[in-house]
Structures are given as structure tokens and as C-alpha cells.
Amino acid sequence: MANYVVNEADSASHGSVQLVGNSSAVAVAATPAAVSPPTLVAADLGLKARNQPYIHPSWLAKALAGDRQCLSSLHTQANFSVPKADGDFDAEGYKIKHQGLLVQYAQELRSQGYTVYAEDSNSFKVNAGRAVISGTPDIVAIRGEEVLIVDAKTGQPRSSDQAQVLLYMLFVPVVKLHGIQQIPEGRLVYQDYSAVEVHSLAVTEEFKRRVRDLVTMMRSDELPPVTPSAKECRYCPVRHICSHQVTTVAEASVDW
């Protein structure tokens, strides 16, 4: 796999991440020709191409945590406008519950002496080559030299939750959001008000490398293979346009 290096000095001054390497795509292990996985050619499905690849930290987080392993779905989502699938997700109910949790926790932080910035005031964009990474941490709290990134979650805890906070912790100093220049600490707050600390030391060089590799893959002109699974396809945001989705797990009986 090619090595990539973030030019952080340039990133800090220009609000961009420079990815330098000798490859434009993430290396994928070779697969025997007889069972080579297909590719999902989104253009053939009538999808509208984005002006430039767009990447949300929550997509990266799921890939970093292993919840999304199909690189083709990530590439399609980044490069094309994918219509939402019909479903029973209560978006309005989620917004109300999430906003209630966020407002109450912001008030608690203010009572502890923090200056609190919430939601839209925390929006950022990072230019990564020809792609843009855009996100909005729920809360950025500052008290003296102490900086805290907080993400409020109304669902069950997932490993991707911590990955998403780590991504915010990585990118906030790049864009110097609210004047922040050092990797901050992170915290997850759940509906029962339990909190999980996410330490700045977890933003390692290995973590940065994995993020760079994913971004490089998602902005590449090369189409990754489709690698469907029953577990991932169930919640995949492109499942309704993908002809390769699977709904069952391969099984058989043996006479042992």
C-alpha cells in the first residue's frame, strides 16, 4: 500500500489537507478471477454526479469502525447524489430528541464555566485534493486552555460513535475552528446522560493514515469492488439502487 503524508503546516494555514503519494486509490487485495466481485457503476443507474466528491465524517466513521466494508457503496455515496430510500425512520422524532439532549448538555457545560458553541456555529469544510470533507460537531466547549468536542447520541452506543468524535478532533484544528490549534479532547453523551471520554492520544498517526486511505479511495476515479453482506446491506444507504445486495447469509447442512 502506498504511503501518504498530510502536510499539516500547509493544512493549518490554508484549511486543506494535502495527500501526497504514488497511488490514487486504496490497495485492494487481489481476488481470483473466477470469483472477482462486481463493480457498481453508478452512472449507469442514472445518478447525478456531484460537482466534487463530498464526504461526511459519519460515513468515514462507519468505515473506520468496520460497520461499512463495501468500498463501492462509500465511493458511490461520495461521488453521486443518491436519493434516500423509503423507510420507517422517524427523522422528525429523532431531531426533537437529539435537540433536547444537546440543549440540556450544553446548559450543563455552561454551568461548569465553559463557553459553548453548538451545531451550525461548528460547521467546517476541509479540502482534501478534489474532495471536500464537511461536518458539524454538536458541541465545542472551551474553558481556558481546555477544549472539548461533544457529540450527542440518542441511540444505542456503537463503535462508530467514537470514530466520528475522533474525526472531529482531527479536523477541528486543521480549520482552526474557534481558534483551536491543538487536538482537543472528546466526549460522547447518550440519551441516559452517560458519558464516554474520547482521549486526544487516540488521534494517532495510524488513525490519520487510515483516514487518508479512505479519502483517497472515495475521491478516486477507480471504481472499488462491491462486497455485499446481509448485515451491511440491511442498512446500506445505496441498497435500493444496488443490484448486488444480499438479504440472507449463506448456509448449508452437513451430515457429521
GIPEDA-V726285 format. One record per residue. N is the residue number from 1. RES is the residue in one letter. OMEGA is omega in degrees with one decimal (none if undefined). NEAR is the number of other C-alpha atoms within 8 Angstrom. Layout:
N&RES&OMEGA&NEAR / N&RES&OMEGA&NEAR
This chain:
1&M&-178.8&4 / 2&A&176.8&7 / 3&N&-179.9&6 / 4&Y&-175.8&10 / 5&V&174.9&9 / 6&V&174.9&9 / 7&N&-171.1&9 / 8&E&179.2&9 / 9&A&179.1&6 / 10&D&-179.6&11 / 11&S&-176.4&14 / 12&A&-175.2&12 / 13&S&-175.4&6 / 14&H&-179.5&7 / 15&G&180.0&13 / 16&S&176.4&12 / 17&V&178.8&14 / 18&Q&177.3&12 / 19&L&-176.1&12 / 20&V&179.1&7 / 21&G&-177.3&9 / 22&N&178.0&6 / 23&S&179.7&6 / 24&S&-178.3&8 / 25&A&176.1&9 / 26&V&179.2&10 / 27&A&178.5&6 / 28&V&-177.4&4 / 29&A&-179.4&4 / 30&A&179.9&4 / 31&T&178.4&7 / 32&P&-174.0&6 / 33&A&-175.4&5 / 34&A&-177.7&4 / 35&V&180.0&6 / 36&S&179.2&7 / 37&P&-179.3&8 / 38&P&172.7&6 / 39&T&178.7&9 / 40&L&-178.2&10 / 41&V&-172.6&7 / 42&A&-179.4&9 / 43&A&179.6&8 / 44&D&-179.0&6 / 45&L&177.9&7 / 46&G&179.3&6 / 47&L&179.3&10 / 48&K&179.4&8 / 49&A&175.1&8 / 50&R&176.3&10 / 51&N&174.2&4 / 52&Q&179.2&8 / 53&P&179.7&13 / 54&Y&-176.4&11 / 55&I&175.1&13 / 56&H&-179.5&9 / 57&P&179.9&12 / 58&S&176.8&8 / 59&W&177.2&9 / 60&L&-176.7&12 / 61&A&-179.6&14 / 62&K&178.1&12 / 63&A&179.4&10 / 64&L&-178.1&11 / 65&A&179.3&10 / 66&G&178.5&7 / 67&D&174.4&9 / 68&R&-178.3&11 / 69&Q&179.1&8 / 70&C&-177.5&10 / 71&L&-179.2&11 / 72&S&-179.9&13 / 73&S&177.7&11 / 74&L&-179.2&11 / 75&H&-179.8&13 / 76&T&-179.2&12 / 77&Q&-178.6&11 / 78&A&-171.2&13 / 79&N&-177.8&13 / 80&F&174.4&12 / 81&S&-176.4&10 / 82&V&178.2&9 / 83&P&-179.2&4 / 84&K&178.2&5 / 85&A&173.9&7 / 86&D&-179.7&4 / 87&G&-177.3&4 / 88&D&179.7&4 / 89&F&-178.4&4 / 90&D&-175.8&6 / 91&A&-178.7&6 / 92&E&178.1&6 / 93&G&177.5&7 / 94&Y&-178.3&9 / 95&K&-179.3&8 / 96&I&-179.1&8 / 97&K&-179.6&9 / 98&H&-179.3&11 / 99&Q&178.4&8 / 100&G&178.7&8 / 101&L&-177.5&11 / 102&L&-178.2&11 / 103&V&-178.4&8 / 104&Q&-179.0&8 / 105&Y&175.9&8 / 106&A&177.6&11 / 107&Q&179.0&8 / 108&E&178.7&8 / 109&L&178.0&12 / 110&R&179.0&10 / 111&S&178.0&7 / 112&Q&175.9&6 / 113&G&178.9&7 / 114&Y&163.3&10 / 115&T&-170.7&9 / 116&V&172.2&11 / 117&Y&-174.8&9 / 118&A&171.8&11 / 119&E&-168.4&10 / 120&D&178.0&6 / 121&S&-179.5&6 / 122&N&-177.1&13 / 123&S&179.1&10 / 124&F&173.4&10 / 125&K&176.8&10 / 126&V&177.0&13 / 127&N&-179.4&11 / 128&A&-173.8&12 / 129&G&179.3&8 / 130&R&178.1&8 / 131&A&174.4&12 / 132&V&175.3&13 / 133&I&-174.1&12 / 134&S&-179.5&12 / 135&G&-178.7&10 / 136&T&174.3&9 / 137&P&-179.6&14 / 138&D&-176.0&12 / 139&I&166.3&15 / 140&V&-176.4&13 / 141&A&-176.8&13 / 142&I&176.3&11 / 143&R&-175.1&9 / 144&G&179.1&5 / 145&E&-177.0&5 / 146&E&178.4&7 / 147&V&-175.8&12 / 148&L&173.7&12 / 149&I&-177.3&16 / 150&V&173.6&14 / 151&D&-178.8&11 / 152&A&-178.1&12 / 153&K&-178.8&11 / 154&T&-180.0&10 / 155&G&177.2&6 / 156&Q&179.4&6 / 157&P&176.7&7 / 158&R&179.7&6 / 159&S&179.4&7 / 160&S&178.0&12 / 161&D&-179.2&10 / 162&Q&178.7&11 / 163&A&-179.9&12 / 164&Q&177.7&12 / 165&V&178.1&16 / 166&L&178.3&13 / 167&L&175.7&10 / 168&Y&179.1&12 / 169&M&178.6&15 / 170&L&-170.5&10 / 171&F&-178.3&9 / 172&V&177.8&13 / 173&P&179.4&13 / 174&V&-179.1&15 / 175&V&-178.9&14 / 176&K&179.3&11 / 177&L&-178.7&10 / 178&H&178.6&4 / 179&G&-177.9&5 / 180&I&-178.2&9 / 181&Q&178.9&8 / 182&Q&177.0&5 / 183&I&-179.3&10 / 184&P&170.8&10 / 185&E&-179.2&12 / 186&G&178.8&14 / 187&R&172.5&13 / 188&L&177.9&15 / 189&V&-176.8&12 / 190&Y&-173.1&13 / 191&Q&179.0&10 / 192&D&178.7&4 / 193&Y&171.1&6 / 194&S&-176.5&7 / 195&A&176.6&8 / 196&V&180.0&7 / 197&E&177.1&8 / 198&V&-169.0&12 / 199&H&-178.2&8 / 200&S&179.9&11 / 201&L&179.2&5 / 202&A&175.1&8 / 203&V&-174.7&12 / 204&T&175.1&7 / 205&E&177.4&6 / 206&E&177.1&6 / 207&F&179.2&9 / 208&K&179.8&9 / 209&R&179.9&10 / 210&R&177.7&9 / 211&V&-180.0&10 / 212&R&-180.0&10 / 213&D&179.2&11 / 214&L&179.4&10 / 215&V&178.7&11 / 216&T&178.2&12 / 217&M&-173.7&13 / 218&M&179.7&12 / 219&R&-175.5&12 / 220&S&173.2&9 / 221&D&-178.9&4 / 222&E&-178.4&6 / 223&L&176.6&10 / 224&P&178.6&9 / 225&P&173.3&11 / 226&V&178.9&13 / 227&T&-174.5&9 / 228&P&172.2&10 / 229&S&-177.5&10 / 230&A&-178.1&11 / 231&K&-176.7&7 / 232&E&-177.7&11 / 233&C&-176.9&12 / 234&R&-176.8&8 / 235&Y&-176.7&7 / 236&C&-178.9&9 / 237&P&177.4&9 / 238&V&-175.6&11 / 239&R&-175.8&11 / 240&H&177.2&6 / 241&I&-174.9&6 / 242&C&-179.2&8 / 243&S&-176.3&5 / 244&H&-177.9&6 / 245&Q&177.5&10 / 246&V&-177.1&9 / 247&T&-178.7&9 / 248&T&176.8&5 / 249&V&179.3&7 / 250&A&179.0&4 / 251&E&178.3&4 / 252&A&176.6&4 / 253&S&177.5&4 / 254&V&180.0&4 / 255&D&-179.1&3 / 256&W&none&2
